[in-house]
Amino acid sequence: MMPNINPQMMKRAMKQLGIKQEEINASEVIIKTSGKKLIIRNPNVVKINMGGQESFQISGVIEEEKGISEEDIETVASQAGVSKEKAKASLERNEGDLAKAIIELTEDN
């Protein structure tokens, strides 16, 4: 909200403009992209409807999880001489670090 503005007056003004707000009780918000996942813990989520258009305002603590690409799995599998399944498991254990995954897999052999 804006400083020095009465929340009740703000609600009335927004209603006159046709803007509706609804708080959503969410415990977690996940945004997935092609290369990573953003996880917003304990979010404050507000759904805003203005002129039939819905949008969301989200705030909270953001954590980023990087995904493991198929290219990374193939690289580790070929370099370590193991299956894609073993390569993927090793990458997950090593938080996506290719070098650590290859070393782990070649030391086991």
PDB file as gemmi writes it, atoms N, CA and C in Angstrom:
CRYST1    1.000    1.000    1.000  90.00  90.00  90.00 P 1                      
ATOM      1  N   MET A   1       0.825  -1.190   0.000  1.00  0.00           N  
ATOM      2  CA  MET A   1       0.000   0.000   0.000  1.00  0.00           C  
ATOM      3  C   MET A   1       0.873   1.259   0.000  1.00  0.00           C  
ATOM      4  N   MET A   2       0.229   2.351  -0.338  1.00  0.00           N  
ATOM      5  CA  MET A   2       0.940   3.622  -0.368  1.00  0.00           C  
ATOM      6  C   MET A   2       0.960   4.252   1.026  1.00  0.00           C  
ATOM      7  N   PRO A   3       2.045   4.928   1.361  1.00  0.00           N  
ATOM      8  CA  PRO A   3       2.113   5.548   2.690  1.00  0.00           C  
ATOM      9  C   PRO A   3       1.120   6.708   2.804  1.00  0.00           C  
ATOM     10  N   ASN A   4       0.639   6.948   4.014  1.00  0.00           N  
ATOM     11  CA  ASN A   4      -0.249   8.069   4.334  1.00  0.00           C  
ATOM     12  C   ASN A   4      -1.596   8.026   3.611  1.00  0.00           C  
ATOM     13  N   ILE A   5      -2.017   6.863   3.154  1.00  0.00           N  
ATOM     14  CA  ILE A   5      -3.331   6.738   2.529  1.00  0.00           C  
ATOM     15  C   ILE A   5      -4.147   5.767   3.353  1.00  0.00           C  
ATOM     16  N   ASN A   6      -5.342   6.187   3.699  1.00  0.00           N  
ATOM     17  CA  ASN A   6      -6.260   5.375   4.468  1.00  0.00           C  
ATOM     18  C   ASN A   6      -6.626   4.127   3.655  1.00  0.00           C  
ATOM     19  N   PRO A   7      -6.403   2.912   4.200  1.00  0.00           N  
ATOM     20  CA  PRO A   7      -6.712   1.687   3.461  1.00  0.00           C  
ATOM     21  C   PRO A   7      -8.167   1.599   3.006  1.00  0.00           C  
ATOM     22  N   GLN A   8      -9.088   2.117   3.814  1.00  0.00           N  
ATOM     23  CA  GLN A   8     -10.508   2.100   3.434  1.00  0.00           C  
ATOM     24  C   GLN A   8     -10.750   2.975   2.213  1.00  0.00           C  
ATOM     25  N   MET A   9     -10.115   4.148   2.201  1.00  0.00           N  
ATOM     26  CA  MET A   9     -10.269   5.046   1.050  1.00  0.00           C  
ATOM     27  C   MET A   9      -9.654   4.420  -0.202  1.00  0.00           C  
ATOM     28  N   MET A  10      -8.548   3.739  -0.020  1.00  0.00           N  
ATOM     29  CA  MET A  10      -7.892   3.072  -1.142  1.00  0.00           C  
ATOM     30  C   MET A  10      -8.814   2.012  -1.725  1.00  0.00           C  
ATOM     31  N   LYS A  11      -9.459   1.214  -0.863  1.00  0.00           N  
ATOM     32  CA  LYS A  11     -10.381   0.171  -1.332  1.00  0.00           C  
ATOM     33  C   LYS A  11     -11.543   0.782  -2.102  1.00  0.00           C  
ATOM     34  N   ARG A  12     -12.108   1.886  -1.569  1.00  0.00           N  
ATOM     35  CA  ARG A  12     -13.226   2.543  -2.267  1.00  0.00           C  
ATOM     36  C   ARG A  12     -12.793   3.065  -3.631  1.00  0.00           C  
ATOM     37  N   ALA A  13     -11.616   3.669  -3.694  1.00  0.00           N  
ATOM     38  CA  ALA A  13     -11.124   4.207  -4.964  1.00  0.00           C  
ATOM     39  C   ALA A  13     -10.894   3.087  -5.973  1.00  0.00           C  
ATOM     40  N   MET A  14     -10.349   1.985  -5.501  1.00  0.00           N  
ATOM     41  CA  MET A  14     -10.103   0.852  -6.401  1.00  0.00           C  
ATOM     42  C   MET A  14     -11.424   0.261  -6.897  1.00  0.00           C  
ATOM     43  N   LYS A  15     -12.406   0.210  -6.016  1.00  0.00           N  
ATOM     44  CA  LYS A  15     -13.719  -0.324  -6.400  1.00  0.00           C  
ATOM     45  C   LYS A  15     -14.349   0.567  -7.467  1.00  0.00           C  
ATOM     46  N   GLN A  16     -14.235   1.891  -7.293  1.00  0.00           N  
ATOM     47  CA  GLN A  16     -14.775   2.826  -8.281  1.00  0.00           C  
ATOM     48  C   GLN A  16     -14.101   2.662  -9.636  1.00  0.00           C  
ATOM     49  N   LEU A  17     -12.822   2.290  -9.627  1.00  0.00           N  
ATOM     50  CA  LEU A  17     -12.091   2.081 -10.875  1.00  0.00           C  
ATOM     51  C   LEU A  17     -12.327   0.685 -11.457  1.00  0.00           C  
ATOM     52  N   GLY A  18     -13.090  -0.128 -10.735  1.00  0.00           N  
ATOM     53  CA  GLY A  18     -13.380  -1.478 -11.219  1.00  0.00           C  
ATOM     54  C   GLY A  18     -12.259  -2.468 -10.944  1.00  0.00           C  
ATOM     55  N   ILE A  19     -11.440  -2.174  -9.956  1.00  0.00           N  
ATOM     56  CA  ILE A  19     -10.323  -3.052  -9.600  1.00  0.00           C  
ATOM     57  C   ILE A  19     -10.715  -3.867  -8.381  1.00  0.00           C  
ATOM     58  N   LYS A  20     -10.670  -5.183  -8.510  1.00  0.00           N  
ATOM     59  CA  LYS A  20     -10.984  -6.063  -7.392  1.00  0.00           C  
ATOM     60  C   LYS A  20      -9.730  -6.802  -6.970  1.00  0.00           C  
ATOM     61  N   GLN A  21      -9.532  -6.907  -5.660  1.00  0.00           N  
ATOM     62  CA  GLN A  21      -8.393  -7.638  -5.120  1.00  0.00           C  
ATOM     63  C   GLN A  21      -8.891  -8.757  -4.236  1.00  0.00           C  
ATOM     64  N   GLU A  22      -8.196  -9.889  -4.313  1.00  0.00           N  
ATOM     65  CA  GLU A  22      -8.538 -11.027  -3.473  1.00  0.00           C  
ATOM     66  C   GLU A  22      -7.248 -11.649  -2.963  1.00  0.00           C  
ATOM     67  N   GLU A  23      -7.124 -11.739  -1.650  1.00  0.00           N  
ATOM     68  CA  GLU A  23      -5.940 -12.401  -1.081  1.00  0.00           C  
ATOM     69  C   GLU A  23      -6.128 -13.900  -1.202  1.00  0.00           C  
ATOM     70  N   ILE A  24      -5.067 -14.590  -1.600  1.00  0.00           N  
ATOM     71  CA  ILE A  24      -5.096 -16.045  -1.751  1.00  0.00           C  
ATOM     72  C   ILE A  24      -4.192 -16.642  -0.684  1.00  0.00           C  
ATOM     73  N   ASN A  25      -4.750 -17.558   0.086  1.00  0.00           N  
ATOM     74  CA  ASN A  25      -3.992 -18.207   1.156  1.00  0.00           C  
ATOM     75  C   ASN A  25      -3.160 -19.336   0.544  1.00  0.00           C  
ATOM     76  N   ALA A  26      -1.904 -19.046   0.214  1.00  0.00           N  
ATOM     77  CA  ALA A  26      -1.018 -20.032  -0.409  1.00  0.00           C  
ATOM     78  C   ALA A  26       0.148 -20.335   0.523  1.00  0.00           C  
ATOM     79  N   SER A  27       0.588 -21.583   0.515  1.00  0.00           N  
ATOM     80  CA  SER A  27       1.745 -21.952   1.333  1.00  0.00           C  
ATOM     81  C   SER A  27       3.037 -21.939   0.522  1.00  0.00           C  
ATOM     82  N   GLU A  28       2.897 -22.028  -0.814  1.00  0.00           N  
ATOM     83  CA  GLU A  28       4.079 -22.075  -1.674  1.00  0.00           C  
ATOM     84  C   GLU A  28       3.642 -21.754  -3.099  1.00  0.00           C  
ATOM     85  N   VAL A  29       4.497 -21.036  -3.834  1.00  0.00           N  
ATOM     86  CA  VAL A  29       4.262 -20.751  -5.249  1.00  0.00           C  
ATOM     87  C   VAL A  29       5.475 -21.254  -6.011  1.00  0.00           C  
ATOM     88  N   ILE A  30       5.229 -22.023  -7.082  1.00  0.00           N  
ATOM     89  CA  ILE A  30       6.320 -22.557  -7.892  1.00  0.00           C  
ATOM     90  C   ILE A  30       6.181 -22.029  -9.314  1.00  0.00           C  
ATOM     91  N   ILE A  31       7.255 -21.451  -9.814  1.00  0.00           N  
ATOM     92  CA  ILE A  31       7.308 -20.969 -11.191  1.00  0.00           C  
ATOM     93  C   ILE A  31       8.363 -21.792 -11.902  1.00  0.00           C  
ATOM     94  N   LYS A  32       7.947 -22.523 -12.942  1.00  0.00           N  
ATOM     95  CA  LYS A  32       8.876 -23.380 -13.676  1.00  0.00           C  
ATOM     96  C   LYS A  32       9.226 -22.725 -15.007  1.00  0.00           C  
ATOM     97  N   THR A  33      10.534 -22.689 -15.288  1.00  0.00           N  
ATOM     98  CA  THR A  33      11.017 -22.247 -16.589  1.00  0.00           C  
ATOM     99  C   THR A  33      11.747 -23.431 -17.214  1.00  0.00           C  
ATOM    100  N   SER A  34      12.280 -23.246 -18.400  1.00  0.00           N  
ATOM    101  CA  SER A  34      12.953 -24.366 -19.066  1.00  0.00           C  
ATOM    102  C   SER A  34      14.223 -24.800 -18.349  1.00  0.00           C  
ATOM    103  N   GLY A  35      14.883 -23.888 -17.638  1.00  0.00           N  
ATOM    104  CA  GLY A  35      16.149 -24.248 -17.018  1.00  0.00           C  
ATOM    105  C   GLY A  35      16.184 -24.231 -15.506  1.00  0.00           C  
ATOM    106  N   LYS A  36      15.111 -23.738 -14.880  1.00  0.00           N  
ATOM    107  CA  LYS A  36      15.142 -23.672 -13.426  1.00  0.00           C  
ATOM    108  C   LYS A  36      13.728 -23.613 -12.871  1.00  0.00           C  
ATOM    109  N   LYS A  37      13.659 -23.709 -11.558  1.00  0.00           N  
ATOM    110  CA  LYS A  37      12.391 -23.637 -10.850  1.00  0.00           C  
ATOM    111  C   LYS A  37      12.547 -22.605  -9.736  1.00  0.00           C  
ATOM    112  N   LEU A  38      11.628 -21.634  -9.683  1.00  0.00           N  
ATOM    113  CA  LEU A  38      11.621 -20.648  -8.610  1.00  0.00           C  
ATOM    114  C   LEU A  38      10.560 -21.064  -7.609  1.00  0.00           C  
ATOM    115  N   ILE A  39      10.958 -21.195  -6.362  1.00  0.00           N  
ATOM    116  CA  ILE A  39      10.030 -21.585  -5.311  1.00  0.00           C  
ATOM    117  C   ILE A  39       9.916 -20.412  -4.342  1.00  0.00           C  
ATOM    118  N   ILE A  40       8.694 -19.945  -4.131  1.00  0.00           N  
ATOM    119  CA  ILE A  40       8.454 -18.828  -3.233  1.00  0.00           C  
ATOM    120  C   ILE A  40       7.757 -19.384  -1.995  1.00  0.00           C  
ATOM    121  N   ARG A  41       8.479 -19.383  -0.887  1.00  0.00           N  
ATOM    122  CA  ARG A  41       7.983 -19.943   0.369  1.00  0.00           C  
ATOM    123  C   ARG A  41       7.206 -18.876   1.156  1.00  0.00           C  
ATOM    124  N   ASN A  42       6.183 -19.302   1.870  1.00  0.00           N  
ATOM    125  CA  ASN A  42       5.343 -18.403   2.670  1.00  0.00           C  
ATOM    126  C   ASN A  42       4.974 -17.132   1.896  1.00  0.00           C  
ATOM    127  N   PRO A  43       4.370 -17.301   0.724  1.00  0.00           N  
ATOM    128  CA  PRO A  43       4.107 -16.133  -0.111  1.00  0.00           C  
ATOM    129  C   PRO A  43       2.897 -15.328   0.350  1.00  0.00           C  
ATOM    130  N   ASN A  44       2.916 -14.067  -0.024  1.00  0.00           N  
ATOM    131  CA  ASN A  44       1.751 -13.200   0.096  1.00  0.00           C  
ATOM    132  C   ASN A  44       1.248 -13.052  -1.337  1.00  0.00           C  
ATOM    133  N   VAL A  45       0.082 -13.651  -1.637  1.00  0.00           N  
ATOM    134  CA  VAL A  45      -0.436 -13.675  -3.003  1.00  0.00           C  
ATOM    135  C   VAL A  45      -1.735 -12.882  -3.058  1.00  0.00           C  
ATOM    136  N   VAL A  46      -1.794 -11.942  -4.003  1.00  0.00           N  
ATOM    137  CA  VAL A  46      -2.996 -11.146  -4.209  1.00  0.00           C  
ATOM    138  C   VAL A  46      -3.398 -11.283  -5.669  1.00  0.00           C  
ATOM    139  N   LYS A  47      -4.652 -11.697  -5.883  1.00  0.00           N  
ATOM    140  CA  LYS A  47      -5.199 -11.778  -7.251  1.00  0.00           C  
ATOM    141  C   LYS A  47      -5.904 -10.458  -7.524  1.00  0.00           C  
ATOM    142  N   ILE A  48      -5.562  -9.844  -8.643  1.00  0.00           N  
ATOM    143  CA  ILE A  48      -6.109  -8.542  -9.013  1.00  0.00           C  
ATOM    144  C   ILE A  48      -6.894  -8.700 -10.304  1.00  0.00           C  
ATOM    145  N   ASN A  49      -8.151  -8.259 -10.285  1.00  0.00           N  
ATOM    146  CA  ASN A  49      -8.994  -8.302 -11.478  1.00  0.00           C  
ATOM    147  C   ASN A  49      -9.304  -6.864 -11.863  1.00  0.00           C  
ATOM    148  N   MET A  50      -8.839  -6.482 -13.047  1.00  0.00           N  
ATOM    149  CA  MET A  50      -9.061  -5.127 -13.521  1.00  0.00           C  
ATOM    150  C   MET A  50      -9.531  -5.192 -14.966  1.00  0.00           C  
ATOM    151  N   GLY A  51     -10.761  -4.795 -15.189  1.00  0.00           N  
ATOM    152  CA  GLY A  51     -11.310  -4.803 -16.548  1.00  0.00           C  
ATOM    153  C   GLY A  51     -11.369  -6.189 -17.142  1.00  0.00           C  
ATOM    154  N   GLY A  52     -11.629  -7.202 -16.326  1.00  0.00           N  
ATOM    155  CA  GLY A  52     -11.710  -8.572 -16.826  1.00  0.00           C  
ATOM    156  C   GLY A  52     -10.363  -9.254 -16.975  1.00  0.00           C  
ATOM    157  N   GLN A  53      -9.294  -8.533 -16.759  1.00  0.00           N  
ATOM    158  CA  GLN A  53      -7.938  -9.076 -16.854  1.00  0.00           C  
ATOM    159  C   GLN A  53      -7.465  -9.459 -15.454  1.00  0.00           C  
ATOM    160  N   GLU A  54      -7.059 -10.718 -15.281  1.00  0.00           N  
ATOM    161  CA  GLU A  54      -6.576 -11.161 -13.978  1.00  0.00           C  
ATOM    162  C   GLU A  54      -5.051 -11.176 -13.952  1.00  0.00           C  
ATOM    163  N   SER A  55      -4.507 -10.713 -12.841  1.00  0.00           N  
ATOM    164  CA  SER A  55      -3.061 -10.796 -12.636  1.00  0.00           C  
ATOM    165  C   SER A  55      -2.817 -11.120 -11.169  1.00  0.00           C  
ATOM    166  N   PHE A  56      -1.592 -11.514 -10.881  1.00  0.00           N  
ATOM    167  CA  PHE A  56      -1.237 -11.896  -9.525  1.00  0.00           C  
ATOM    168  C   PHE A  56      -0.032 -11.107  -9.067  1.00  0.00           C  
ATOM    169  N   GLN A  57      -0.064 -10.688  -7.821  1.00  0.00           N  
ATOM    170  CA  GLN A  57       1.084 -10.037  -7.189  1.00  0.00           C  
ATOM    171  C   GLN A  57       1.579 -11.002  -6.122  1.00  0.00           C  
ATOM    172  N   ILE A  58       2.848 -11.397  -6.226  1.00  0.00           N  
ATOM    173  CA  ILE A  58       3.409 -12.397  -5.320  1.00  0.00           C  
ATOM    174  C   ILE A  58       4.670 -11.842  -4.682  1.00  0.00           C  
ATOM    175  N   SER A  59       4.749 -11.981  -3.357  1.00  0.00           N  
ATOM    176  CA  SER A  59       5.983 -11.615  -2.661  1.00  0.00           C  
ATOM    177  C   SER A  59       6.279 -12.690  -1.631  1.00  0.00           C  
ATOM    178  N   GLY A  60       7.543 -12.835  -1.282  1.00  0.00           N  
ATOM    179  CA  GLY A  60       7.954 -13.850  -0.323  1.00  0.00           C  
ATOM    180  C   GLY A  60       9.421 -14.171  -0.475  1.00  0.00           C  
ATOM    181  N   VAL A  61       9.851 -15.225   0.175  1.00  0.00           N  
ATOM    182  CA  VAL A  61      11.246 -15.662   0.134  1.00  0.00           C  
ATOM    183  C   VAL A  61      11.429 -16.563  -1.078  1.00  0.00           C  
ATOM    184  N   ILE A  62      12.330 -16.184  -1.982  1.00  0.00           N  
ATOM    185  CA  ILE A  62      12.515 -16.918  -3.235  1.00  0.00           C  
ATOM    186  C   ILE A  62      13.735 -17.825  -3.147  1.00  0.00           C  
ATOM    187  N   GLU A  63      13.530 -19.082  -3.542  1.00  0.00           N  
ATOM    188  CA  GLU A  63      14.620 -20.051  -3.666  1.00  0.00           C  
ATOM    189  C   GLU A  63      14.676 -20.478  -5.122  1.00  0.00           C  
ATOM    190  N   GLU A  64      15.865 -20.670  -5.631  1.00  0.00           N  
ATOM    191  CA  GLU A  64      16.024 -21.080  -7.022  1.00  0.00           C  
ATOM    192  C   GLU A  64      16.600 -22.476  -7.092  1.00  0.00           C  
ATOM    193  N   GLU A  65      15.929 -23.325  -7.839  1.00  0.00           N  
ATOM    194  CA  GLU A  65      16.431 -24.679  -8.084  1.00  0.00           C  
ATOM    195  C   GLU A  65      16.756 -24.795  -9.561  1.00  0.00           C  
ATOM    196  N   LYS A  66      17.992 -25.108  -9.853  1.00  0.00           N  
ATOM    197  CA  LYS A  66      18.369 -25.294 -11.257  1.00  0.00           C  
ATOM    198  C   LYS A  66      18.061 -26.714 -11.665  1.00  0.00           C  
ATOM    199  N   GLY A  67      17.502 -26.851 -12.839  1.00  0.00           N  
ATOM    200  CA  GLY A  67      17.196 -28.172 -13.362  1.00  0.00           C  
ATOM    201  C   GLY A  67      18.423 -28.799 -13.995  1.00  0.00           C  
ATOM    202  N   ILE A  68      18.335 -30.076 -14.235  1.00  0.00           N  
ATOM    203  CA  ILE A  68      19.429 -30.802 -14.888  1.00  0.00           C  
ATOM    204  C   ILE A  68      19.004 -31.049 -16.324  1.00  0.00           C  
ATOM    205  N   SER A  69      19.783 -30.518 -17.260  1.00  0.00           N  
ATOM    206  CA  SER A  69      19.420 -30.631 -18.664  1.00  0.00           C  
ATOM    207  C   SER A  69      19.799 -32.000 -19.228  1.00  0.00           C  
ATOM    208  N   GLU A  70      19.118 -32.360 -20.292  1.00  0.00           N  
ATOM    209  CA  GLU A  70      19.397 -33.624 -20.975  1.00  0.00           C  
ATOM    210  C   GLU A  70      20.833 -33.614 -21.513  1.00  0.00           C  
ATOM    211  N   GLU A  71      21.290 -32.457 -21.933  1.00  0.00           N  
ATOM    212  CA  GLU A  71      22.666 -32.316 -22.444  1.00  0.00           C  
ATOM    213  C   GLU A  71      23.687 -32.627 -21.346  1.00  0.00           C  
ATOM    214  N   ASP A  72      23.432 -32.137 -20.124  1.00  0.00           N  
ATOM    215  CA  ASP A  72      24.333 -32.418 -18.998  1.00  0.00           C  
ATOM    216  C   ASP A  72      24.352 -33.911 -18.677  1.00  0.00           C  
ATOM    217  N   ILE A  73      23.179 -34.541 -18.708  1.00  0.00           N  
ATOM    218  CA  ILE A  73      23.087 -35.979 -18.439  1.00  0.00           C  
ATOM    219  C   ILE A  73      23.884 -36.764 -19.474  1.00  0.00           C  
ATOM    220  N   GLU A  74      23.720 -36.402 -20.742  1.00  0.00           N  
ATOM    221  CA  GLU A  74      24.444 -37.093 -21.822  1.00  0.00           C  
ATOM    222  C   GLU A  74      25.954 -36.897 -21.694  1.00  0.00           C  
ATOM    223  N   THR A  75      26.379 -35.690 -21.332  1.00  0.00           N  
ATOM    224  CA  THR A  75      27.812 -35.406 -21.170  1.00  0.00           C  
ATOM    225  C   THR A  75      28.405 -36.279 -20.069  1.00  0.00           C  
ATOM    226  N   VAL A  76      27.747 -36.315 -18.921  1.00  0.00           N  
ATOM    227  CA  VAL A  76      28.254 -37.110 -17.795  1.00  0.00           C  
ATOM    228  C   VAL A  76      28.245 -38.595 -18.149  1.00  0.00           C  
ATOM    229  N   ALA A  77      27.169 -39.061 -18.784  1.00  0.00           N  
ATOM    230  CA  ALA A  77      27.066 -40.481 -19.155  1.00  0.00           C  
ATOM    231  C   ALA A  77      28.202 -40.882 -20.088  1.00  0.00           C  
ATOM    232  N   SER A  78      28.476 -40.048 -21.092  1.00  0.00           N  
ATOM    233  CA  SER A  78      29.525 -40.408 -22.057  1.00  0.00           C  
ATOM    234  C   SER A  78      30.923 -40.293 -21.445  1.00  0.00           C  
ATOM    235  N   GLN A  79      31.156 -39.271 -20.641  1.00  0.00           N  
ATOM    236  CA  GLN A  79      32.475 -39.082 -20.037  1.00  0.00           C  
ATOM    237  C   GLN A  79      32.796 -40.146 -18.987  1.00  0.00           C  
ATOM    238  N   ALA A  80      31.766 -40.576 -18.243  1.00  0.00           N  
ATOM    239  CA  ALA A  80      31.990 -41.556 -17.184  1.00  0.00           C  
ATOM    240  C   ALA A  80      31.744 -42.980 -17.652  1.00  0.00           C  
ATOM    241  N   GLY A  81      31.188 -43.131 -18.857  1.00  0.00           N  
ATOM    242  CA  GLY A  81      30.914 -44.461 -19.387  1.00  0.00           C  
ATOM    243  C   GLY A  81      29.817 -45.200 -18.622  1.00  0.00           C  
ATOM    244  N   VAL A  82      28.760 -44.455 -18.259  1.00  0.00           N  
ATOM    245  CA  VAL A  82      27.649 -45.060 -17.515  1.00  0.00           C  
ATOM    246  C   VAL A  82      26.333 -44.756 -18.224  1.00  0.00           C  
ATOM    247  N   SER A  83      25.270 -45.363 -17.728  1.00  0.00           N  
ATOM    248  CA  SER A  83      23.940 -45.122 -18.302  1.00  0.00           C  
ATOM    249  C   SER A  83      23.460 -43.708 -17.965  1.00  0.00           C  
ATOM    250  N   LYS A  84      22.462 -43.254 -18.709  1.00  0.00           N  
ATOM    251  CA  LYS A  84      21.890 -41.931 -18.447  1.00  0.00           C  
ATOM    252  C   LYS A  84      21.250 -41.879 -17.058  1.00  0.00           C  
ATOM    253  N   GLU A  85      20.669 -42.986 -16.628  1.00  0.00           N  
ATOM    254  CA  GLU A  85      20.027 -43.029 -15.313  1.00  0.00           C  
ATOM    255  C   GLU A  85      21.047 -42.805 -14.198  1.00  0.00           C  
ATOM    256  N   LYS A  86      22.211 -43.487 -14.313  1.00  0.00           N  
ATOM    257  CA  LYS A  86      23.263 -43.314 -13.307  1.00  0.00           C  
ATOM    258  C   LYS A  86      23.815 -41.892 -13.356  1.00  0.00           C  
ATOM    259  N   ALA A  87      23.968 -41.364 -14.574  1.00  0.00           N  
ATOM    260  CA  ALA A  87      24.486 -40.002 -14.729  1.00  0.00           C  
ATOM    261  C   ALA A  87      23.537 -38.990 -14.092  1.00  0.00           C  
ATOM    262  N   LYS A  88      22.238 -39.150 -14.335  1.00  0.00           N  
ATOM    263  CA  LYS A  88      21.251 -38.223 -13.769  1.00  0.00           C  
ATOM    264  C   LYS A  88      21.252 -38.295 -12.240  1.00  0.00           C  
ATOM    265  N   ALA A  89      21.291 -39.495 -11.692  1.00  0.00           N  
ATOM    266  CA  ALA A  89      21.299 -39.663 -10.238  1.00  0.00           C  
ATOM    267  C   ALA A  89      22.527 -38.991  -9.625  1.00  0.00           C  
ATOM    268  N   SER A  90      23.676 -39.149 -10.270  1.00  0.00           N  
ATOM    269  CA  SER A  90      24.897 -38.542  -9.763  1.00  0.00           C  
ATOM    270  C   SER A  90      24.825 -37.017  -9.843  1.00  0.00           C  
ATOM    271  N   LEU A  91      24.280 -36.497 -10.933  1.00  0.00           N  
ATOM    272  CA  LEU A  91      24.119 -35.047 -11.062  1.00  0.00           C  
ATOM    273  C   LEU A  91      23.191 -34.502  -9.973  1.00  0.00           C  
ATOM    274  N   GLU A  92      22.129 -35.226  -9.672  1.00  0.00           N  
ATOM    275  CA  GLU A  92      21.207 -34.793  -8.618  1.00  0.00           C  
ATOM    276  C   GLU A  92      21.904 -34.783  -7.257  1.00  0.00           C  
ATOM    277  N   ARG A  93      22.706 -35.816  -6.984  1.00  0.00           N  
ATOM    278  CA  ARG A  93      23.443 -35.869  -5.711  1.00  0.00           C  
ATOM    279  C   ARG A  93      24.456 -34.734  -5.605  1.00  0.00           C  
ATOM    280  N   ASN A  94      25.017 -34.348  -6.743  1.00  0.00           N  
ATOM    281  CA  ASN A  94      26.071 -33.327  -6.764  1.00  0.00           C  
ATOM    282  C   ASN A  94      25.549 -31.958  -7.197  1.00  0.00           C  
ATOM    283  N   GLU A  95      24.246 -31.757  -7.040  1.00  0.00           N  
ATOM    284  CA  GLU A  95      23.602 -30.465  -7.299  1.00  0.00           C  
ATOM    285  C   GLU A  95      23.927 -29.899  -8.675  1.00  0.00           C  
ATOM    286  N   GLY A  96      23.958 -30.786  -9.687  1.00  0.00           N  
ATOM    287  CA  GLY A  96      24.159 -30.350 -11.062  1.00  0.00           C  
ATOM    288  C   GLY A  96      25.598 -30.091 -11.460  1.00  0.00           C  
ATOM    289  N   ASP A  97      26.543 -30.351 -10.592  1.00  0.00           N  
ATOM    290  CA  ASP A  97      27.961 -30.114 -10.881  1.00  0.00           C  
ATOM    291  C   ASP A  97      28.495 -31.264 -11.735  1.00  0.00           C  
ATOM    292  N   LEU A  98      28.756 -30.982 -13.027  1.00  0.00           N  
ATOM    293  CA  LEU A  98      29.191 -32.019 -13.966  1.00  0.00           C  
ATOM    294  C   LEU A  98      30.503 -32.663 -13.551  1.00  0.00           C  
ATOM    295  N   ALA A  99      31.477 -31.849 -13.182  1.00  0.00           N  
ATOM    296  CA  ALA A  99      32.794 -32.385 -12.833  1.00  0.00           C  
ATOM    297  C   ALA A  99      32.709 -33.326 -11.633  1.00  0.00           C  
ATOM    298  N   LYS A 100      31.994 -32.922 -10.595  1.00  0.00           N  
ATOM    299  CA  LYS A 100      31.854 -33.767  -9.409  1.00  0.00           C  
ATOM    300  C   LYS A 100      31.138 -35.073  -9.749  1.00  0.00           C  
ATOM    301  N   ALA A 101      30.116 -34.980 -10.600  1.00  0.00           N  
ATOM    302  CA  ALA A 101      29.366 -36.182 -10.989  1.00  0.00           C  
ATOM    303  C   ALA A 101      30.265 -37.155 -11.753  1.00  0.00           C  
ATOM    304  N   ILE A 102      31.061 -36.639 -12.678  1.00  0.00           N  
ATOM    305  CA  ILE A 102      31.960 -37.510 -13.469  1.00  0.00           C  
ATOM    306  C   ILE A 102      32.996 -38.151 -12.560  1.00  0.00           C  
ATOM    307  N   ILE A 103      33.578 -37.351 -11.664  1.00  0.00           N  
ATOM    308  CA  ILE A 103      34.578 -37.906 -10.735  1.00  0.00           C  
ATOM    309  C   ILE A 103      33.959 -38.975  -9.859  1.00  0.00           C  
ATOM    310  N   GLU A 104      32.785 -38.726  -9.330  1.00  0.00           N  
ATOM    311  CA  GLU A 104      32.109 -39.700  -8.480  1.00  0.00           C  
ATOM    312  C   GLU A 104      31.882 -41.003  -9.239  1.00  0.00           C  
ATOM    313  N   LEU A 105      31.447 -40.922 -10.462  1.00  0.00           N  
ATOM    314  CA  LEU A 105      31.127 -42.122 -11.237  1.00  0.00           C  
ATOM    315  C   LEU A 105      32.371 -42.862 -11.699  1.00  0.00           C  
ATOM    316  N   THR A 106      33.443 -42.146 -11.986  1.00  0.00           N  
ATOM    317  CA  THR A 106      34.657 -42.829 -12.444  1.00  0.00           C  
ATOM    318  C   THR A 106      35.434 -43.406 -11.279  1.00  0.00           C  
ATOM    319  N   GLU A 107      35.297 -42.848 -10.083  1.00  0.00           N  
ATOM    320  CA  GLU A 107      35.974 -43.402  -8.911  1.00  0.00           C  
ATOM    321  C   GLU A 107      35.326 -44.695  -8.471  1.00  0.00           C  
ATOM    322  N   ASP A 108      34.007 -44.826  -8.741  1.00  0.00           N  
ATOM    323  CA  ASP A 108      33.287 -46.050  -8.364  1.00  0.00           C  
ATOM    324  C   ASP A 108      33.696 -47.244  -9.231  1.00  0.00           C  
ATOM    325  N   ASN A 109      34.156 -46.978 -10.449  1.00  0.00           N  
ATOM    326  CA  ASN A 109      34.481 -48.069 -11.397  1.00  0.00           C  
ATOM    327  C   ASN A 109      35.813 -48.668 -11.110  1.00  0.00           C  
TER     328      ASN A 109                                                      
END                                                                             
